[in-house]
Amino acid sequence: MKASLFRHGINLWPPFLFAGIHVTRVSPDYRDIDVELRMRPWNRNYVGTHFGGSLFAMTDPFWMLGLMHNLGRDYYVWDRAGEIEFLKPGRSTVRATFRIDDAMLAEIRSDAADGSKQLRWYSNDVLDASGEVIARVRKQVYIRLKPQARGGAIVD
């Protein structure tokens, strides 16, 4: 799917749309993704700051999606685990960025070449309007070369 079509579609996806999550940029190769969470009356928590579930949701799918698009159909890629650490209250529009580079992809391909599962942790800072870190998010992604891509059976 073209990155521009994906960006428009995910921005209309109800869980993102109603939470105030907006994907502002997806590079054509899915290696650079920028996401923001706008403060709205309906997505504030009881004390008037960003709802923690929305902070986590704004970072949830992007490591998996970026890696899927860059590794291609020869790999299984899915989210396995996630965690968030809340550092400061978020009271303004907050942002997170996702960057996948050549070295990251080369390492994954090399380590997964024998068909073994790869469990990789990726981290993001969620920044407020002044650039301060309000939360740290970690996502674990499961990656494995498909058996038909390497001509053998699955190895654990």
N, C-alpha and C positions, 0 to 999 in steps of 0.2 A: 504494500500500500504506500502511495506517495506520502511523504512526511507532512505535507501541507493538508492533505485530506485527513490524515490521522489526527493532526492538531485540532482541526475544526470539529471532528467527530468526538474526540475525547472531551472537548470543552462543552459539548452538548449532552454528554453522558450524565444522567441525573445525579449520581453520587458526587460528581465534581461540580456540576452546575449549581446545585442547591447548597453545597458546602462553601461556595465562593472560590473554589480552586480553579485556576486558569493557567493553562499551558501557553506560555508566551512565545516560545520558540522551540522548534524541532529542526535540526539541520537535515538536509536531504539524505544524509547517510545515517541518521539516528545516533550520531556520536555525541551530539551536544543538545541537551534538552534543558530548558529553563521553565520553572514553574513558580507561580505565586499564589498566595492565599490572601484574599482581600478580606478585611474586617467588615462584617455586615451585622446588622441587628440580629439576624436569625442564626448566625454561627458563633455567637459569643457564649461563653459559659456563664455561670451564676455570678462570678466576680468581674465580668466585663472583659475578659481576655480571650484569646483564641482557644477554642475547644481542642483538647489534646488529640482527640480522634481525627480531627480535620488536619492537624499538623502532621500526624502520621500518614494519613491518606494521601496528602499531597506528594509524598515521597514514595509511596508504595510500589507502583508498577514499573518505574522507569529504568531501574537497573536491568530487570528481566527483559523488558521490551527492547531496550537498546542492544543488549547482548544477543537476543534472538535475531534481530535484524542484521547484526554484523557477523555472527557466526554462521547463519544460514540454516537451511533445513536439515543438514546432516547432524545437528546437535539437539538433544533434549535440553531445554532451559526452563527452569521455573523457580519461583520463590520458595524458600524452605523455612526461613525464620526471619524475624525482625525484632528490633527493640528501639526504644526512644528514651532519651534522657532529657527532661525538661530543665533548662538552666535559668531562664528568666521568663516573666510573663510577656506574651506577645500582644501588643496593643495597636499595631499598625499593619500595613501590608507586609507580609513576610515572603521570602524567596528561598528557593533551593536550586542548585544547578547539578547537572549530571554530565560527566565527561568521560568518554571512552577513547583511549588512544591505541596506536599501533602496538606498542609494547605490551599493553594489557591483553590484547587479542592474541598476539604471538605466544605469550606465556600460557594462556588458556589452551590454545591449539596444541602446543607442545606437551603440556602436562596431561591433556585428555587423549592424546593420540593412541594410547594403548587401550582405550575404552573404559578406563577407570573413572569413577565419579569424582567430580571436582566440586568441593564446597568452598565457595569464595565469599568473603565478607567485604562489603562495600559500605563506605560511610559518607554521610552528607551532613553539613551544617545547615540549619535553617536560620536565616539572617533577617533581622528586622530592617526597617527603613533607614536606620542610621548605620547599618552594617554590623551590628552586634549579634553574636550568636545567642539565639534564644532556645535552641534545641539541637541535639545531636541524634541522628538517626543512623542505625546500622541495619543492613539487609544482607541475609545470607542467600546466595543463589546457587542452586544445584545445576551442574553442567555435565553432560556426558555425550560423547560421540556415539551416534546410533550404530547398532551392529552392522547394518547394511552398508554404512559408510566406511567401515574398516574391514568388512568381510569376515566377521566372526561373531561369537556369542558375547553376551554381556558378562563383564567381569566385575565383581564387587570388591 
